[in-house]
C-alpha cells in the first residue's frame, strides 16, 4: 500500500499508528471492508459520502481532506459531475469556499459543465448561501461571456443582488456593471430587476437614472398588463402581480418630481396610482396592492402640502400617519426637512414618535423596504435633526446628531453625506465641546482612510 501524502496514505498511516485492521476501521467508519480495501489499494475511486465517513472515523474535522480530494479526484482526472456535484455541495455546506472555488474553476475549460454549475448556484442562492452561489455564478459567467445567453444575464442579475450592501460605492459599481445585461434577461425577471435598480438609485440620489428606469418599467408593465396578464400571473416570477410594477412606476415618477419641488406634476402621478378605475375584478393580492398605494397617495398629498408650506398640512399629515405605524419613519424624515425649510417647531411630534428615531429595517403591507433606501433616509434624518437643534441653539444635541449622520455616511461611503455633515460641523465648530471635537476628529481620520488619495505629511 502507498504511504505518500495522499488521502489513502493518511488513512494507512492512521491504521498503522492505531494498530487497527481494515475490518476494524470498516466497522468504525460504516464502510464495507471490501470497499475500503479497494479504495486503499487504488482500485476504486472514493465518493464524497465515503470520504466524509472516513474523516469522521478518524476523528478529524469535517472537510479535513478536501484539498487533497480536489487534487486526487478532480484535478488529475476528467471532472465527473457525480463526484464534483456532491463535493461542491458539501463545500458550500461547510463554508469551505476556497475549495469550492478551486474545484469549480477546474471545469471552466468545458462549457458543458456551465448548466450544472448554474443549477447548483441557483439552489445555493435560494438556500441563502449567497457567497458560495456567487463563486459559481462567476464561473458560469466567465464560461459564457461570449455567448450572450439568458443564463449569462441571469448570472449577472444574481451577482448584482448578492453584491448589494451598505457600501454605496460598491453598490454603484454593481449597478453600472449589471445594467447592460438587463435587456438580455428573460422578461419575467426584468420587472423585478428594474425595481431593484430603482431602489438602489434612490439611495444614491441619481434622479435622472431613477426617472429613466421608472419610465422604462411603466412601458414594460403596461404592455404586459394589457397583453400577457393571465400568462404572467401563473408564473413563479415576477414575484408580484403586474399591477404592482405599473403603479410603482407612477409612484417613483411622482417621487422624482417631488424631489425637484414640482408638486403639480407629482400630484398628477399620484392620481395615476390612487384607485385606478381601469383595474377590473382585482384578485386578493391586487386588492392589497391597491389599498397600499391608495394609502401612500393620501399620505403624499398631505406631505406635498407640507413641503410647499401650506398652513395646517403638518397636523393633517401627522394625524394621518399616526395610526399607520409603517409610515411614521418616512413621515418623520419628511417632517424634519419641512421643519428646517419653514422654521417649524416640531418638538412635540419628535417626543410623540421618539421610538421611531432609531435605525431599524422598515416594512409595509407589501413587504420589506430596501435596506439601501432605509439607510439613506436614516442618514438624512439624523442630519436634519442636527440642523433642527442647531437652529434652536441646542449645540451639543445638534452636533451629536450631525456626527451620528457622519458616522452612517462613513459606514455607507456616502460622499454627499460626508460632505454635508463636515460642512455643517465646520460652520458650528466654535460651539462644539471638547468631547464632540474629539469624536469629530476621529471621524475625519476615518474619512481620510476612505480616500484613494489619502496621505500623511512628512514630519
C-alpha positions in Angstrom: 0.0 0.0 0.0 1.2 3.5 -0.8 2.0 5.8 2.1 2.7 9.1 0.2 0.9 12.4 1.0 -2.4 11.3 -0.3 -5.7 10.6 1.4 -5.1 6.8 1.1 -1.6 7.3 2.6 -3.1 9.3 5.5 -5.6 6.5 6.2 -2.9 3.8 6.1 -0.8 5.9 8.4 -3.7 6.2 10.8 -4.3 2.5 10.8 -0.7 1.8 11.5 -0.4 4.3 14.3 -3.6 3.0 16.0 -2.7 -0.7 15.3 -6.0 -1.1 13.6 -7.0 -3.5 10.8 -9.1 -2.6 7.8 -12.0 -4.7 9.2 -11.9 -2.8 12.5 -11.8 0.6 10.8 -14.6 -0.5 8.4 -16.8 -1.1 11.5 -15.9 2.4 12.9 -16.5 4.2 9.6 -19.5 2.3 8.5 -17.9 1.4 5.1 -17.8 -2.1 3.8 -14.4 -3.7 4.4 -14.1 -4.9 0.8 -14.9 -1.4 -0.5 -12.4 0.2 2.0 -9.7 -2.3 0.9 -10.3 -1.4 -2.8 -10.1 2.3 -2.0 -6.8 1.9 -0.1 -5.3 -0.2 -2.9 -6.3 2.4 -5.5 -8.7 0.1 -7.3 -11.8 2.2 -6.6 -12.4 6.0 -6.5 -13.6 7.5 -3.3 -17.1 9.1 -3.2 -17.8 12.2 -1.1 -20.0 10.2 1.2 -17.2 7.7 1.8 -14.6 10.5 2.3 -16.8 12.1 5.0 -17.4 8.7 6.8 -13.6 8.0 6.8 -12.8 11.5 8.1 -15.4 11.1 10.9 -14.0 7.7 11.7 -10.5 9.1 12.1 -11.9 11.8 14.4 -10.9 14.7 12.1 -12.7 17.9 11.4 -15.3 17.8 8.6 -13.7 18.6 5.3 -10.1 17.9 6.5 -9.2 16.1 3.3 -11.0 18.3 0.8 -7.8 20.0 -0.5 -6.3 16.6 -1.2 -9.6 15.3 -2.7 -9.5 18.1 -5.3 -6.0 17.1 -6.3 -6.6 13.4 -6.4 -10.2 13.0 -7.5 -10.9 16.1 -9.6 -7.7 17.7 -10.9 -5.9 14.6 -12.0 -9.0 13.1 -13.7 -11.6 14.4 -16.1 -14.1 16.1 -13.8 -17.1 13.8 -13.1 -20.2 15.6 -12.0 -21.2 12.5 -9.9 -18.2 13.4 -7.7 -17.9 17.1 -8.4 -21.5 18.0 -7.7 -21.7 16.4 -4.2 -18.2 17.9 -3.5 -19.3 21.4 -4.3 -22.5 21.0 -2.3 -20.6 19.8 0.8 -18.1 22.7 0.4 -20.9 25.2 0.4 -22.5 23.4 3.4 -19.2 23.6 5.4 -18.4 27.1 4.2 -15.1 25.8 2.6 -15.4 28.4 -0.2 -11.7 28.2 -1.3 -12.1 24.5 -2.0 -15.4 25.2 -3.8 -13.9 27.9 -6.0 -10.8 25.9 -6.9 -12.8 22.8 -7.9 -15.4 24.8 -9.8 -12.8 26.6 -11.8 -11.4 23.3 -13.0 -14.5 22.8 -15.1 -14.3 26.1 -16.9 -12.5 24.7 -20.0 -15.5 22.5 -20.7 -18.6 24.7 -21.3 -20.8 21.6 -20.9 -20.5 22.0 -17.1 -22.0 25.5 -17.2 -25.7 24.4 -16.9 -24.9 22.1 -14.0 -22.9 24.8 -12.2 -25.7 27.3 -12.8 -28.4 24.9 -11.4 -26.3 24.4 -8.3 -25.7 28.1 -7.9 -29.5 28.7 -8.1 -30.1 26.1 -5.4 -27.4 27.7 -3.2 -28.9 31.2 -3.9 -32.4 30.1 -2.8 -30.9 28.5 0.3 -29.3 31.9 1.2 -25.8 30.6 0.7 -25.0 33.7 -1.2 -21.2 33.7 -1.1 -21.0 30.1 -2.4 -23.6 30.8 -5.1 -21.6 33.9 -6.2 -18.5 31.9 -6.8 -20.4 29.5 -9.1 -22.2 32.3 -10.9 -18.9 34.0 -11.6 -17.5 30.7 -13.1 -20.6 30.3 -15.3 -20.5 34.0 -16.4 -16.8 33.6 -17.4 -17.5 30.4 -19.3 -20.4 32.1 -21.2 -19.1 35.6 -21.6 -19.2 35.4 -25.4 -22.5 33.5 -25.6 -24.9 36.4 -24.9 -27.2 33.9 -23.3 -30.2 34.4 -21.0 -28.3 32.3 -18.5 -25.3 34.8 -18.6 -27.7 37.7 -18.0 -29.4 35.8 -15.1 -25.9 35.1 -13.6 -25.1 38.8 -13.7 -28.5 39.7 -12.1 -27.9 37.2 -9.3 -24.4 38.6 -8.8 -25.9 42.2 -8.7 -28.3 41.1 -5.9 -25.6 39.4 -3.9 -23.2 42.3 -4.1 -25.7 44.9 -2.8 -24.8 46.0 0.7 -24.2 49.2 2.7 -21.3 50.5 0.7 -22.6 53.0 -1.8 -19.5 53.0 -4.0 -19.7 49.2 -4.4 -23.5 49.3 -5.0 -23.0 51.9 -7.8 -20.3 49.7 -9.4 -22.6 46.7 -9.1 -25.5 48.6 -10.8 -23.3 50.0 -13.6 -21.9 46.6 -14.3 -25.3 44.9 -14.4 -27.3 47.4 -16.4 -26.1 46.3 -19.8 -27.4 42.8 -19.2 -31.0 43.7 -18.2 -32.3 43.6 -21.8 -31.0 40.0 -22.1 -32.9 38.8 -19.0 -36.0 36.8 -19.6 -39.0 39.2 -19.4 -40.2 37.5 -16.2 -37.2 38.8 -14.4 -36.9 42.2 -15.9 -39.6 44.0 -13.9 -38.1 42.8 -10.6 -34.6 43.8 -11.8 -35.9 47.3 -12.6 -37.4 47.7 -9.1 -34.0 46.7 -7.5 -32.2 49.2 -9.7 -34.6 52.0 -9.0 -34.4 51.4 -5.2 -30.6 51.4 -5.4 -30.5 54.6 -7.4 -32.9 56.2 -4.9 -30.4 55.6 -2.2 -27.7 57.1 -4.4 -30.0 60.1 -5.3 -29.4 59.6 -9.1 -32.6 61.4 -10.2 -32.0 61.2 -13.9 -31.4 57.4 -13.8 -34.4 56.9 -11.4 -36.7 58.7 -13.9 -35.4 56.8 -16.9 -35.8 53.4 -15.2 -39.3 54.3 -13.9 -40.5 55.2 -17.4 -39.0 52.0 -18.8 -40.8 50.0 -16.1 -44.0 51.8 -16.8 -43.7 51.0 -20.5 -43.0 47.3 -20.0 -45.5 46.8 -17.2 -48.3 48.4 -19.2 -47.7 46.2 -22.2 -47.6 43.1 -20.1 -50.6 44.0 -18.1 -52.6 44.7 -21.3 -51.4 41.7 -23.3 -50.0 39.0 -21.0 -51.6 39.5 -17.6 -53.0 36.0 -17.3 -49.8 34.3 -18.5 -47.6 36.3 -16.0 -49.9 35.6 -13.1 -49.4 31.9 -13.5 -45.6 32.1 -13.4 -43.2 32.0 -10.4 -41.8 35.3 -11.5 -42.3 38.2 -11.4 -42.8 38.0 -7.6 -45.7 40.4 -7.6 -48.8 41.0 -9.8 -48.1 43.1 -12.9 -50.4 45.8 -11.3 -47.7 46.5 -8.7 -45.0 47.3 -11.2 -47.2 49.7 -13.1 -48.4 51.6 -10.0 -44.8 51.6 -8.6 -43.6 53.3 -11.8 -46.1 56.1 -11.2 -45.1 56.3 -7.5 -41.4 56.7 -8.4 -42.1 59.3 -11.1 -44.1 61.3 -8.5 -41.1 61.0 -6.2 -38.8 62.4 -8.9 -41.0 65.5 -9.3 -41.3 65.8 -5.5 -37.5 65.9 -5.2 -37.5 68.6 -7.9 -40.1 70.6 -5.9 -42.6 70.3 -8.8 -45.6 69.2 -6.8 -48.2 69.8 -9.6 -46.5 67.1 -11.7 -46.0 64.9 -8.6 -49.8 65.1 -7.9 -50.6 64.1 -11.5 -48.7 60.8 -10.9 -50.3 60.4 -7.5 -53.7 60.5 -9.3 -52.5 57.6 -11.6 -51.7 55.2 -8.7 -54.6 56.2 -6.4 -57.7 54.0 -7.0 -57.1 53.4 -10.8 -60.5 52.8 -12.3 -59.1 50.6 -15.1 -58.5 47.7 -12.7 -61.4 45.3 -13.1 -62.1 42.3 -10.8 -58.8 42.6 -8.8 -57.5 39.5 -7.1 -57.0 39.4 -3.4 -53.3 40.3 -3.8 -54.1 43.0 -6.3 -56.7 44.4 -3.8 -54.0 44.6 -1.1 -51.7 46.5 -3.6 -54.5 48.9 -4.5 -55.1 49.6 -0.8 -51.4 50.2 0.0 -51.0 52.6 -3.0 -54.2 54.4 -2.0 -52.8 55.0 1.5 -49.5 56.2 0.0 -51.4 58.6 -2.3 -53.3 60.2 0.6 -50.1 60.5 2.8 -48.2 62.0 -0.1 -50.9 64.6 -0.8 -50.5 65.8 2.8 -46.8 65.6 2.5 -46.7 67.7 -0.7 -48.8 70.3 1.1 -46.3 70.3 4.0 -43.3 70.6 1.6 -44.9 73.5 -0.2 -45.6 75.4 3.0 -49.4 75.1 3.2 -50.8 76.1 6.6 -52.3 73.2 8.6 -50.8 70.5 6.4 -48.4 69.4 9.2 -51.1 68.4 11.6 -53.1 66.7 8.9 -50.0 64.7 7.9 -49.2 63.7 11.4 -52.8 62.7 12.2 -52.9 60.5 9.1 -49.7 58.6 9.6 -50.1 58.2 13.4 -52.4 55.2 13.0 -50.2 53.7 10.3 -47.1 52.5 12.0 -45.3 51.6 8.8 -45.5 55.1 7.5 -44.2 57.0 10.6 -40.5 56.7 9.9 -40.8 58.1 6.4 -43.1 60.8 7.7 -40.5 61.9 10.3 -37.9 62.2 7.5 -40.2 64.5 5.5 -41.3 66.5 8.6 -37.8 67.3 9.6 -36.9 68.6 6.1 -40.0 70.8 6.1 -39.3 71.9 9.7 -35.9 73.2 8.7 -37.2 74.7 5.5 -40.0 76.7 7.1 -38.7 77.0 10.7 -41.5 74.9 12.2 -41.5 73.9 15.8 -41.9 70.1 16.0 -40.6 69.1 19.4 -44.0 67.6 20.5 -44.0 65.4 17.3 -40.5 64.2 18.0 -41.4 63.3 21.5 -44.5 61.5 20.4 -42.7 59.4 17.9 -39.3 59.1 19.6 -39.1 55.3 19.3 -39.1 55.8 15.5 -35.9 57.9 15.6 -33.7 54.8 15.9 -32.5 52.8 12.9 -34.4 49.7 12.1 -35.5 47.9 9.0 -38.7 49.2 7.5 -41.7 47.2 6.4 -45.0 48.0 4.7 -48.1 45.9 3.7 -46.3 44.8 0.5 -43.0 43.7 2.1 -39.6 44.9 3.3 -38.3 48.3 2.3 -34.9 48.2 0.6 -32.1 48.4 3.2 -30.2 50.8 0.9 -33.2 53.2 0.8 -33.8 52.9 4.6 -30.1 53.6 5.4 -30.0 56.6 3.1 -33.2 58.0 4.7 -32.0 57.5 8.2 -28.7 59.2 7.5 -30.6 62.2 6.1 -33.0 62.2 9.1 -30.0 62.4 11.5 -28.6 65.3 9.6 -32.0 67.1 9.6 -32.4 66.5 13.3 -28.9 68.0 13.8 -29.8 71.1 11.8 -33.1 71.5 13.7 -31.4 71.5 17.1 -28.5 73.8 15.9 -31.1 76.3 14.7 -32.6 76.1 18.2 -29.1 76.8 19.6 -29.0 73.4 21.3 -25.5 73.0 20.0 -24.4 69.8 21.8 -27.5 68.0 20.8 -27.4 69.3 17.3 -23.8 68.5 16.7 -24.2 65.0 18.2 -26.9 64.2 15.6 -24.6 65.7 12.8 -21.8 63.3 14.0 -24.3 60.4 14.1 -25.2 61.2 10.5 -21.5 61.4 9.6 -20.9 58.0 11.2 -23.5 56.5 9.0 -22.2 58.3 5.9 -18.8 56.8 6.5 -20.3 53.4 7.1 -22.1 53.6 3.7 -19.3 55.5 2.0 -21.7 58.3 1.0 -19.7 61.2 -0.3 -22.7 63.5 -0.3 -23.5 62.6 3.3 -19.9 63.1 4.5 -19.6 66.5 2.8 -22.9 67.7 4.1 -22.1 66.7 7.7 -18.5 68.1 7.6 -19.7 71.4 6.1 -22.3 71.8 8.9 -19.9 70.8 11.6 -17.3 73.3 10.4 -19.9 76.0 10.4 -20.7 75.4 14.1 -17.3 74.2 15.2 -16.9 77.1 17.7 -19.8 75.7 19.7 -18.5 72.2 19.9 -17.5 70.8 23.3 -14.1 69.1 23.7 -15.7 65.7 23.7 -17.6 66.3 20.5 -14.5 67.8 18.8 -12.6 64.7 19.7 -15.3 62.5 18.2 -15.3 64.6 15.1 -11.5 64.3 14.6 -11.8 60.5 14.9 -14.3 60.5 12.1 -12.2 62.8 10.0 -9.4 60.2 10.3 -11.8 57.6 9.1 -12.8 59.8 6.1 -9.1 60.2 5.2 -8.7 56.4 5.2 -11.5 56.1 2.7 -9.9 58.4 0.2 -7.9 56.9 -2.6 -5.7 60.0 -2.3 -5.2 59.8 1.4 -1.7 60.7 2.5 0.2 61.6 5.6 2.5 64.6 5.5 6.2 64.0 6.4 7.2 65.4 9.7 
